Amino acid sequence: MSPDKSDKRNIVKQSRKSKDRAAEIANTFEWLITAFILAFVFRAFVMEAFRIPTGSMADTLMGAHFRLRCRQCGYKYDHGFVPRQYRLPEDTVPSSNTKPPVTRCPSCGHFDRTRAGMPVANGDRILVLKCIYQYLEPKRWDVIVFKNPPEPTINYIKRLVGLPGESVQIIDGDIYIDGQISRKPAKVQNELWMPVYDNDYQPVAPREGFFNGHTWQQPFKNVRGSKWIIEDRNNPTIFSLDSPDEASGQINSLVYDTSIGNNFRATYAYDNVNEYDSLPYCSDLMVRFDCRANSRGRIGIALSKYRTNYKAWIDLTTGEMVIARQENGKQSIELTRMSIESPANGDSNVVKFANVDHQLIFEFANNKLTFDLGHDLEDVGTIQEDVEPQVEIFGSGKLTLSHIAIFRDIHYTEPRLISRRVAGRATKDNPFVLEEDQFFVLGDNSPNSQDGRLWERPGVANKGLPEYREGTVPRDYLVGKAMFVYWPSGFKPFAEFPFGIGIIPNIGRMRLIYGGSNGTE
């Protein structure tokens, strides 16, 4: 008998199915291999993820740290986790709860000494745009990743402040390039303001004696018989004034008392509190609040630097914004003014005044008045690092202030010595002149950063080249520009979650990393 034709057809169909399945598997492997190659190429040449291991760039970027909330006033802040203090290897994040060291709230000044064990948050994970510097020149104030010159197998991340051919100096916390101050771009500056005091955060137990060594008091004080009400029992976060308008000649003043509140030293809540008293004063400050005016009058802010008092105010009746200078108690000298539309009676408007990088910036609502104090070192007077700045709020009429806060600028510290025999690098008396293809970098957490100021060893050069100069990052070792914090130390689902990994993303702290400009501004 002849074979059944239907059986032959079934065999052919099964053969075709097997071939199709084999082709699908082959195609799948081909796509997987292609995707792997593309991912490898993307990682190698376009974008790569890095984890921040230390706190040298805090608060811009966090290494392993404790996420804290002041138990008195509720202010949130971070404090660095240092493995060696717990007898752990470097770059270790414990999976179990760990007791943080003594910390100080950057707002109310409360020292926390009794906190129980808590999770340690991993360092921020960032995306770095690689090879960008093969096509574009690096820009001052960029946050860059580079190979550590003495140990090229290790990647570092710092902020770029000095470019080839420039002379770099760190003077009283500011960066000077070729003898002129280098101002930070607005977006970078906004990221670098650090809290000194925020009146929205009031202690729940002010009688406790751990607020900078004493019980808590409102650090703003009335002077010269002024009529500000600063301790309203119904709402202690509000300052109010009900006085005659400026036509009467009475101006009511509040001053911030650093013997009670946090002072203006360049402290970091992220760092060891034992170092606070040795840090220098930071005299670049900003005051911010919301003002609701219910009558005619004025509202203003005064900030001092090196015994010179700079004042900014707005006449709420005429809409005149004014910036003035007053030296040694003499009569004020007007520097600049601008007319705006008078605010409506009862409206609430944001008021800001900053003295930063030799520039005065006064803002009221959406209006901005600025005055350039000059780029040269002596344009703001003789430097007096031992003189603590002062903050004053003054006004007349019927006013209500809310969301009152003081901030300080980042303050880069000058290294007096690198070693016993080597003077500090890039200081006022020892400018650091960069040569071709040499860059100078600093950490934002200046008191706790090993950076271009302090490197003692020359860089290990590529084969056949001489050693790279101490304190510099050679162009050959630039890896890329930090762009985005995509995983800002996530949360653990439970306290004893293994490997110290926070697998729940902290979406609220995902953010861009702002860079800068090659210009002087």
C-alpha positions as CSV (number, residue, x, y, z in Angstrom):
1,M,0.0,0.0,0.0
2,S,1.2,3.6,-0.6
3,P,1.9,5.8,2.4
4,D,-0.9,8.0,3.7
5,K,-0.5,11.4,2.0
6,S,-2.0,13.1,5.1
7,D,0.9,11.7,7.3
8,K,3.4,13.2,4.8
9,R,1.8,16.5,5.1
10,N,1.9,16.4,8.9
11,I,5.6,15.6,8.8
12,V,6.3,18.5,6.5
13,K,4.3,20.9,8.7
14,Q,6.1,19.7,11.9
15,S,9.5,20.2,10.1
16,R,8.5,23.7,9.0
17,K,7.4,24.5,12.6
18,S,10.7,23.3,14.0
19,K,12.6,25.4,11.5
20,D,10.4,28.5,12.3
21,R,11.0,28.0,16.0
22,A,14.7,27.6,15.5
23,A,14.7,30.8,13.4
24,E,12.8,32.7,16.1
25,I,15.3,31.6,18.8
26,A,18.1,32.6,16.5
27,N,16.5,36.0,15.9
28,T,16.0,36.4,19.6
29,F,19.6,35.7,20.4
30,E,20.6,38.1,17.5
31,W,18.5,40.9,19.0
32,L,19.9,40.2,22.5
33,I,23.4,40.3,21.3
34,T,22.7,43.5,19.3
35,A,21.1,45.1,22.4
36,F,24.0,44.0,24.5
37,I,26.5,45.5,22.1
38,L,24.5,48.7,21.8
39,A,24.2,49.0,25.6
40,F,27.9,48.4,25.9
41,V,28.7,51.1,23.3
42,F,26.2,53.5,24.9
43,R,27.8,52.9,28.3
44,A,31.4,53.2,27.0
45,F,30.9,56.2,24.8
46,V,27.6,58.0,25.6
47,M,26.2,57.7,29.1
48,E,27.2,55.7,32.2
49,A,25.8,55.4,35.7
50,F,28.0,56.1,38.7
51,R,27.4,55.9,42.4
52,I,28.7,58.6,44.8
53,P,30.9,56.9,47.4
54,T,31.8,59.8,49.7
55,G,30.4,63.1,51.0
56,S,33.0,65.4,49.4
57,M,30.3,66.9,47.1
58,A,27.6,67.2,49.8
59,D,25.0,68.7,49.8
60,T,25.0,68.7,46.0
61,L,25.6,64.9,45.8
62,M,25.4,62.5,48.8
63,G,27.6,59.6,49.6
64,A,26.4,57.0,52.1
65,H,24.5,59.0,54.8
66,F,21.9,59.1,57.5
67,R,18.6,60.8,56.6
68,L,17.7,62.8,59.6
69,R,14.8,64.9,60.8
70,C,15.4,67.2,63.8
71,R,13.4,65.8,66.7
72,Q,12.9,69.3,68.0
73,C,11.9,71.4,65.0
74,G,11.3,68.8,62.3
75,Y,13.9,70.2,59.8
76,K,15.2,67.5,57.4
77,Y,18.9,67.2,56.9
78,D,21.6,64.6,56.0
79,H,24.7,63.5,57.9
80,G,27.5,61.5,56.3
81,F,28.2,57.9,57.2
82,V,32.0,57.3,57.7
83,P,32.7,53.6,57.7
84,R,36.0,53.8,59.5
85,Q,34.2,55.4,62.5
86,Y,32.4,52.0,62.8
87,R,35.5,49.9,62.1
88,L,34.2,49.0,58.6
89,P,36.1,48.9,55.3
90,E,35.9,52.0,53.1
91,D,32.8,52.3,50.8
92,T,30.8,50.0,53.1
93,V,27.0,50.5,53.7
94,P,25.7,48.4,56.6
95,S,22.5,46.5,56.0
96,S,21.4,46.7,59.7
97,N,20.4,49.8,61.6
98,T,23.3,51.9,62.8
99,K,23.4,54.7,65.4
100,P,24.4,58.0,64.0
101,P,27.0,60.2,65.7
102,V,26.1,63.5,67.4
103,T,24.6,65.9,64.8
104,R,23.4,69.5,64.9
105,C,20.2,70.7,63.2
106,P,21.2,73.3,60.6
107,S,18.1,75.4,61.4
108,C,17.4,75.4,65.2
109,G,20.8,74.4,66.3
110,H,19.7,71.4,68.4
111,F,22.4,68.8,69.1
112,D,21.0,65.3,68.9
113,R,22.9,62.9,71.2
114,T,20.5,60.0,71.9
115,R,19.0,58.8,68.6
116,A,18.6,55.0,68.3
117,G,19.9,53.0,65.3
118,M,18.5,53.8,61.9
119,P,19.1,52.7,58.3
120,V,22.1,54.1,56.4
121,A,21.1,55.5,52.9
122,N,23.3,54.6,50.0
123,G,25.1,57.2,47.9
124,D,23.3,59.0,45.1
125,R,23.4,57.3,41.7
126,I,24.0,59.6,38.8
127,L,24.2,59.6,35.0
128,V,27.3,61.0,33.5
129,L,27.5,62.2,29.9
130,K,30.8,60.7,28.6
131,C,33.0,61.9,25.8
132,I,31.3,65.3,25.8
133,Y,34.6,67.0,26.5
134,Q,36.0,65.5,23.3
135,Y,33.7,67.8,21.4
136,L,33.0,70.7,23.8
137,E,35.3,72.5,26.1
138,P,34.7,72.0,29.9
139,K,32.9,74.8,31.6
140,R,33.6,76.4,34.9
141,W,31.2,75.2,37.6
142,D,30.5,71.9,35.8
143,V,30.4,68.9,38.0
144,I,32.8,66.5,36.4
145,V,33.9,62.9,36.7
146,F,37.6,62.2,36.1
147,K,40.2,59.6,36.8
148,N,42.0,60.4,40.1
149,P,45.5,61.5,38.8
150,P,47.5,59.7,41.5
151,E,45.3,56.5,41.2
152,P,43.8,56.4,37.7
153,T,41.9,53.2,38.4
154,I,39.6,55.3,40.7
155,N,37.0,57.7,39.4
156,Y,36.5,61.0,41.3
157,I,33.7,63.6,41.1
158,K,34.3,67.3,41.9
159,R,33.3,70.8,40.7
160,L,35.5,72.3,38.0
161,V,36.7,75.9,38.9
162,G,39.9,76.4,37.1
163,L,40.6,76.2,33.3
164,P,43.9,75.9,31.3
165,G,46.0,79.1,31.4
166,E,44.2,80.6,34.4
167,S,45.5,81.7,37.8
168,V,43.3,80.3,40.6
169,Q,42.9,81.7,44.1
170,I,40.6,80.8,47.0
171,I,40.1,84.0,49.1
172,D,37.6,84.2,51.9
173,G,35.5,81.4,50.5
174,D,35.3,82.8,46.9
175,I,37.0,81.8,43.7
176,Y,39.2,84.3,42.0
177,I,40.4,83.8,38.4
178,D,43.3,86.0,37.2
179,G,42.6,88.3,40.2
180,Q,38.9,88.7,39.5
181,I,36.0,87.1,41.4
182,S,34.3,84.3,39.5
183,R,30.5,84.4,40.0
184,K,28.4,81.3,40.0
185,P,25.6,81.0,37.4
186,A,22.1,81.6,38.9
187,K,21.1,77.9,38.7
188,V,24.3,76.8,40.3
189,Q,24.0,79.5,43.0
190,N,20.5,78.4,43.9
191,E,21.7,74.9,44.5
192,L,24.5,76.0,46.7
193,W,22.7,78.1,49.3
194,M,22.8,76.5,52.7
195,P,20.4,77.1,55.7
196,V,21.4,79.1,58.7
197,Y,18.0,79.5,60.2
198,D,14.4,78.8,59.1
199,N,11.7,80.3,61.3
200,D,9.0,77.9,60.0
201,Y,10.7,75.2,62.1
202,Q,10.0,75.8,65.8
203,P,11.2,73.5,68.6
204,V,8.6,71.5,70.4
205,A,10.6,71.5,73.7
206,P,12.6,74.8,73.8
207,R,13.5,74.4,77.5
208,E,15.8,71.5,76.7
209,G,19.4,72.7,77.0
210,F,21.0,71.4,73.8
211,F,20.4,74.3,71.4
212,N,24.0,75.4,70.8
213,G,24.6,74.8,74.5
214,H,21.6,76.5,75.9
215,T,17.8,76.6,75.9
216,W,16.1,77.8,72.7
217,Q,15.1,81.4,72.2
218,Q,13.9,83.3,69.1
219,P,17.2,84.4,67.5
220,F,15.7,87.5,66.0
221,K,15.6,90.4,68.6
222,N,14.0,93.8,68.6
223,V,16.4,96.8,68.8
224,R,16.0,100.5,69.7
225,G,12.5,100.1,71.0
226,S,11.1,98.7,67.7
227,K,7.5,97.3,67.7
228,W,7.9,94.0,65.9
229,I,5.9,91.1,67.5
230,I,8.0,88.0,67.1
231,E,6.6,85.6,69.7
232,D,3.0,85.3,68.8
233,R,1.6,82.3,70.8
234,N,-1.0,81.6,68.1
235,N,1.6,81.4,65.3
236,P,5.3,81.7,66.3
237,T,6.4,81.4,62.7
238,I,4.9,84.9,61.9
239,F,6.5,88.3,62.6
240,S,4.1,91.2,62.6
241,L,4.4,95.0,62.9
242,D,1.8,97.7,63.5
243,S,3.5,101.1,63.6
244,P,3.3,104.5,62.0
245,D,4.5,104.6,58.4
246,E,7.9,106.0,57.4
247,A,6.6,109.5,57.3
248,S,6.8,109.5,61.0
249,G,10.5,108.8,60.9
250,Q,10.2,105.6,62.9
251,I,11.9,102.5,61.4
252,N,11.5,99.3,63.4
253,S,14.5,96.8,63.3
254,L,15.1,93.1,64.1
255,V,18.6,91.7,64.3
256,Y,19.6,88.1,64.2
257,D,21.6,87.2,67.3
258,T,24.3,84.5,66.6
259,S,24.9,84.0,70.3
260,I,21.5,82.4,70.4
261,G,20.9,80.9,67.0
262,N,23.3,79.2,64.6
263,N,26.2,81.4,63.6
264,F,27.6,82.2,60.2
265,R,30.5,79.8,60.2
266,A,30.9,77.6,57.2
267,T,29.5,74.5,58.9
268,Y,27.9,71.5,57.2
269,A,25.2,69.5,58.9
270,Y,26.7,66.6,56.9
271,D,30.1,66.8,58.7
272,N,31.5,66.2,62.2
273,V,30.2,68.7,64.7
274,N,33.5,68.8,66.5
275,E,35.0,70.8,63.6
276,Y,32.4,73.6,63.7
277,D,34.2,76.1,65.9
278,S,37.4,76.0,63.8
279,L,35.6,76.9,60.5
280,P,35.8,80.4,59.1
281,Y,32.9,82.9,58.9
282,C,30.9,83.0,55.7
283,S,29.9,86.6,54.9
284,D,28.0,85.9,51.6
285,L,24.4,85.7,52.9
286,M,20.8,85.8,51.7
287,V,17.6,86.6,53.7
288,R,14.2,85.6,52.3
289,F,10.6,86.0,53.6
290,D,7.0,86.6,52.4
291,C,5.6,90.1,53.2
292,R,1.9,91.0,53.5
293,A,1.5,94.8,53.7
294,N,-1.8,96.2,54.9
295,S,-0.9,99.8,54.9
296,R,1.6,102.4,53.7
297,G,5.2,101.9,54.8
298,R,8.4,100.1,53.9
299,I,10.1,96.7,54.3
300,G,13.8,96.1,54.0
301,I,16.8,93.9,54.8
302,A,20.4,94.8,55.8
303,L,23.4,92.5,55.4
304,S,26.9,93.5,56.6
305,K,30.3,92.4,55.2
306,Y,33.7,93.5,56.6
307,R,32.0,96.2,58.7
308,T,30.1,97.7,55.7
309,N,26.4,97.5,55.9
310,Y,24.4,97.0,52.7
311,K,20.7,97.8,52.8
312,A,17.8,97.1,50.4
313,W,14.2,98.2,50.9
314,I,11.0,99.0,49.0
315,D,8.7,101.9,49.7
316,L,5.3,100.1,49.6
317,T,3.5,103.3,48.8
318,T,5.5,104.6,45.8
319,G,7.0,101.2,44.6
320,E,10.6,102.5,44.8
321,M,13.2,99.7,45.3
322,V,16.5,101.0,46.7
323,I,20.0,99.5,47.5
324,A,22.3,101.6,49.7
325,R,25.6,101.3,51.5
326,Q,26.5,102.4,55.0
327,E,30.1,102.4,56.4
328,N,31.1,102.8,60.0
329,G,27.8,104.2,61.1
330,K,27.9,107.0,58.6
331,Q,24.9,108.2,56.6
332,S,23.7,105.7,53.9
333,I,24.8,106.2,50.3
334,E,22.3,105.2,47.7
335,L,23.8,102.8,45.1
336,T,20.9,102.2,42.8
337,R,17.1,102.3,42.6
338,M,14.2,101.2,40.5
339,S,10.5,102.1,40.3
340,I,7.9,99.3,40.1
341,E,4.2,99.2,40.4
342,S,3.1,99.6,44.0
343,P,1.9,96.3,45.5
344,A,-1.8,96.0,46.2
345,N,-2.9,96.5,49.8
346,G,-3.0,93.0,51.5
347,D,-1.0,91.2,48.8
348,S,1.7,88.8,49.9
349,N,5.0,89.0,48.0
350,V,8.4,87.3,48.3
351,V,11.2,89.5,49.4
352,K,14.9,88.4,49.0
353,F,18.2,90.2,49.5
354,A,21.6,88.6,48.8
355,N,25.2,89.7,49.1
356,V,27.0,87.1,47.1
357,D,30.2,87.1,44.9
358,H,30.6,90.9,45.1
359,Q,27.0,91.5,43.9
360,L,23.9,92.8,45.7
361,I,20.6,91.2,44.5
362,F,17.3,92.6,45.8
363,E,14.0,90.9,44.8
364,F,10.5,91.9,45.4
365,A,7.7,89.7,43.9
366,N,8.9,89.3,40.2
367,N,11.1,92.4,40.2
368,K,14.9,92.3,40.6
369,L,17.3,95.1,41.4
370,T,21.1,94.4,41.3
371,F,24.3,96.3,42.0
372,D,27.7,95.2,41.0
373,L,30.3,95.8,43.7
374,G,33.2,95.1,41.3
375,H,35.3,92.1,40.3
376,D,38.6,93.1,42.0
377,L,39.5,91.8,45.4
378,E,39.5,95.1,47.2
379,D,36.3,96.3,45.6
380,V,34.4,95.3,48.8
381,G,37.0,96.6,51.1
382,T,39.8,95.1,53.1
383,I,39.1,91.5,53.9
384,Q,38.4,90.9,57.6
385,E,37.8,87.2,58.0
386,D,37.5,87.5,61.8
387,V,34.5,89.9,61.5
388,E,31.2,88.1,61.8
389,P,28.5,89.4,59.4
390,Q,25.2,90.8,60.7
391,V,21.6,90.4,59.5
392,E,18.8,92.9,60.1
393,I,15.1,93.2,59.0
394,F,13.6,96.6,59.2
395,G,10.2,98.2,58.3
396,S,7.4,100.5,59.1
397,G,3.6,100.4,58.7
398,K,1.4,97.4,59.1
399,L,3.3,94.3,58.0
400,T,3.1,90.5,58.4
401,L,6.2,88.4,57.6
402,S,6.2,84.6,57.1
403,H,8.6,82.0,55.9
404,I,11.5,83.9,57.3
405,A,14.9,82.3,56.5
406,I,18.6,83.0,56.3
407,F,21.0,81.2,54.0
408,R,24.8,81.3,53.4
409,D,26.7,80.7,50.3
410,I,29.1,77.8,49.8
411,H,32.5,78.8,51.3
412,Y,35.6,77.2,49.9
413,T,38.3,76.9,52.6
414,E,41.9,77.9,52.0
415,P,44.5,75.2,52.8
416,R,47.2,76.9,54.9
417,L,49.6,74.0,54.4
418,I,49.6,70.9,52.2
419,S,52.4,69.3,54.2
420,R,54.9,70.7,56.7
421,R,57.1,71.9,54.0
422,V,54.6,72.9,51.3
423,A,52.4,76.0,51.4
424,G,48.7,75.8,50.6
425,R,47.8,75.7,47.0
426,A,45.6,78.3,45.2
427,T,45.5,80.7,48.2
428,K,45.7,84.5,48.3
429,D,49.4,84.4,48.7
430,N,50.1,81.4,46.5
431,P,48.1,81.6,43.3
432,F,48.0,78.4,41.3
433,V,48.7,78.9,37.6
434,L,47.3,76.2,35.3
435,E,49.2,75.2,32.2
436,E,47.9,73.8,28.9
437,D,45.4,70.9,29.3
438,Q,45.3,71.3,33.1
439,F,42.2,71.8,35.2
440,F,41.5,72.6,38.9
441,V,38.7,71.0,40.8
442,L,37.1,71.4,44.3
443,G,34.5,69.5,46.3
444,D,31.4,71.4,47.4
445,N,31.9,70.0,50.9
446,S,35.1,72.0,51.1
447,P,36.1,71.2,54.7
448,N,35.8,67.5,54.0
449,S,37.1,67.1,50.4
450,Q,40.4,65.8,49.1
451,D,40.7,67.8,45.9
452,G,43.1,70.0,43.9
453,R,44.0,72.1,47.0
454,L,45.5,69.1,48.8
455,W,46.8,66.5,46.4
456,E,50.5,65.8,47.4
457,R,51.5,63.3,44.7
458,P,51.9,63.9,41.0
459,G,49.5,62.2,38.6
460,V,50.4,58.9,37.0
461,A,50.8,59.6,33.4
462,N,50.1,57.5,30.3
463,K,52.9,55.4,29.0
464,G,55.9,57.4,27.7
465,L,54.7,60.7,29.2
466,P,56.1,62.5,32.2
467,E,54.2,62.6,35.5
468,Y,51.2,64.9,35.7
469,R,51.5,68.0,37.8
470,E,50.3,67.8,41.5
471,G,46.9,69.5,42.1
472,T,45.7,69.3,38.5
473,V,43.4,67.1,36.5
474,P,44.9,66.5,33.0
475,R,42.6,66.6,30.0
476,D,43.4,63.0,29.3
477,Y,41.7,62.0,32.6
478,L,38.4,63.7,32.0
479,V,35.6,61.1,31.9
480,G,32.5,63.2,31.5
481,K,29.9,65.6,32.9
482,A,27.5,64.7,35.7
483,M,24.0,65.4,34.4
484,F,21.2,63.8,36.5
485,V,20.6,62.1,39.9
486,Y,18.4,59.2,38.7
487,W,18.5,57.2,42.0
488,P,18.9,59.4,45.0
489,S,19.6,56.9,47.7
490,G,16.3,55.0,47.7
491,F,14.4,53.5,50.6
492,K,14.5,50.0,52.0
493,P,11.2,48.1,52.2
494,F,12.2,47.0,55.8
495,A,15.0,47.8,58.2
496,E,17.0,44.6,57.8
497,F,16.8,44.5,54.0
498,P,20.1,42.9,52.8
499,F,23.1,44.5,51.1
500,G,22.2,48.0,52.3
501,I,20.3,48.7,49.1
502,G,17.3,51.0,49.0
503,I,15.1,49.5,46.2
504,I,12.2,52.0,46.5
505,P,13.1,55.1,44.5
506,N,13.2,58.5,46.3
507,I,11.4,60.2,43.4
508,G,11.2,63.6,45.1
509,R,15.0,64.0,45.1
510,M,15.6,63.1,41.5
511,R,17.2,66.2,40.0
512,L,19.4,67.8,37.3
513,I,23.0,68.6,38.2
514,Y,23.6,72.2,37.1
515,G,26.9,73.3,35.5
516,G,28.3,76.6,34.5
517,S,29.8,79.0,32.1
518,N,33.2,79.8,30.8
519,G,32.5,83.5,31.3
520,T,33.2,85.7,34.3
521,E,29.6,85.9,35.4
